Amino acid sequence: MKFGLMVGEGPYTHQAADSAWQFARAALDKGHEIQRVFFYHDGVNNATKLTEPPQDDRHIVNRWSALAAEHKVDLVVCVAAALRRGITDAVLAPGFRISGLGQLVDSGIKADRLITFGD
């Protein structure tokens, strides 16, 4: 099965980003495909390389970057939401790219299921 994911919450605000990442890992481990992860609203904060959690805490941004590198998952950050929060290409973590809402629509069309985490 091909899944599209939308993440609408920041990495340390609510459980949404953790849940989305855990779902993506589990789906990939079972042989499913993650067609795209679209970060929207405060979810765009999952994409900034400026995140520095304490050493004993999980690093959610690095988890997403590793997932993209290992499984070629397309990590798309909403341009309007990103710019409102001061996130530009210069501060994107590896594996993320900025694009428009059309990428979310495209994911809804091409994926078998589009699952929303947060918002």
C-alpha positions as CSV (number, residue, x, y, z in Angstrom):
1,M,0.0,0.0,0.0
2,K,1.2,3.5,-0.8
3,F,0.7,6.1,2.0
4,G,0.8,9.9,2.0
5,L,1.3,11.6,5.4
6,M,0.6,15.1,6.5
7,V,2.2,16.4,9.7
8,G,0.6,19.6,11.2
9,E,2.3,19.9,14.5
10,G,5.8,20.9,15.6
11,P,8.4,18.3,16.7
12,Y,8.2,18.9,20.4
13,T,4.7,20.5,20.8
14,H,2.5,17.4,20.6
15,Q,2.8,13.7,19.8
16,A,1.9,14.1,16.1
17,A,5.4,14.3,14.7
18,D,6.6,11.3,16.7
19,S,3.5,9.3,15.8
20,A,3.9,10.1,12.1
21,W,7.5,9.1,12.1
22,Q,6.7,5.8,14.0
23,F,3.9,5.1,11.5
24,A,6.2,5.7,8.6
25,R,8.9,3.4,10.0
26,A,6.4,0.7,10.7
27,A,4.8,0.9,7.3
28,L,8.2,0.8,5.5
29,D,9.3,-2.1,7.7
30,K,6.2,-4.0,6.5
31,G,7.0,-3.3,2.9
32,H,4.6,-0.4,2.2
33,E,5.6,2.8,0.5
34,I,5.6,6.3,1.9
35,Q,4.8,8.4,-1.2
36,R,5.4,11.7,0.5
37,V,5.3,13.4,3.9
38,F,3.9,16.9,3.8
39,F,4.6,19.3,6.6
40,Y,2.0,21.9,7.1
41,H,1.1,24.7,9.7
42,D,3.5,24.2,12.7
43,G,4.6,20.9,11.3
44,V,7.1,22.8,9.1
45,N,9.2,23.2,12.3
46,N,10.1,19.5,11.9
47,A,12.3,20.6,8.9
48,T,14.7,23.1,10.4
49,K,18.3,22.2,11.1
50,L,18.4,24.8,13.8
51,T,16.7,22.4,16.2
52,E,19.0,21.3,19.1
53,P,17.2,19.1,21.6
54,P,19.0,18.1,24.8
55,Q,21.4,15.2,24.5
56,D,19.1,12.8,26.3
57,D,16.1,13.6,24.2
58,R,15.2,12.2,20.7
59,H,16.1,14.4,17.7
60,I,13.0,14.3,15.6
61,V,14.4,16.4,12.7
62,N,17.4,14.0,12.4
63,R,15.0,11.0,12.4
64,W,13.1,12.5,9.5
65,S,16.3,13.2,7.6
66,A,17.5,9.6,8.2
67,L,14.2,8.2,7.0
68,A,14.4,10.3,3.8
69,A,18.0,9.2,3.2
70,E,17.5,5.5,3.9
71,H,14.1,5.0,2.1
72,K,14.1,7.9,-0.4
73,V,11.0,9.4,1.2
74,D,9.9,12.8,-0.2
75,L,9.8,15.3,2.7
76,V,7.9,18.4,1.5
77,V,7.5,21.6,3.6
78,C,4.7,24.0,2.8
79,V,6.2,27.2,1.4
80,A,3.6,29.6,2.9
81,A,3.7,28.0,6.4
82,A,7.5,27.9,6.3
83,L,8.0,31.5,5.3
84,R,5.5,32.6,8.0
85,R,7.8,30.9,10.6
86,G,11.1,32.1,9.1
87,I,12.0,28.8,7.5
88,T,13.8,29.1,4.2
89,D,16.0,26.8,2.1
90,A,19.0,28.0,4.1
91,V,17.8,26.4,7.3
92,L,16.3,23.2,6.0
93,A,17.6,20.0,7.4
94,P,18.9,17.4,4.9
95,G,16.2,15.5,3.0
96,F,13.6,18.3,3.2
97,R,12.4,20.6,0.4
98,I,10.1,23.5,0.2
99,S,7.1,23.4,-2.2
100,G,3.4,24.4,-2.4
101,L,0.1,22.9,-1.4
102,G,-0.1,21.2,-4.8
103,Q,2.2,18.6,-3.4
104,L,-0.3,17.7,-0.7
105,V,-3.1,17.4,-3.4
106,D,-0.8,15.3,-5.5
107,S,-0.1,13.0,-2.6
108,G,-3.8,12.6,-2.0
109,I,-4.3,11.6,-5.6
110,K,-1.3,9.2,-5.9
111,A,-1.4,7.6,-2.5
112,D,-3.8,4.8,-1.5
113,R,-4.4,6.6,1.8
114,L,-3.6,10.1,3.0
115,I,-3.2,10.1,6.8
116,T,-3.1,13.3,8.9
117,F,-1.1,13.7,12.1
118,G,-2.1,16.8,14.1
119,D,-4.1,19.8,13.1
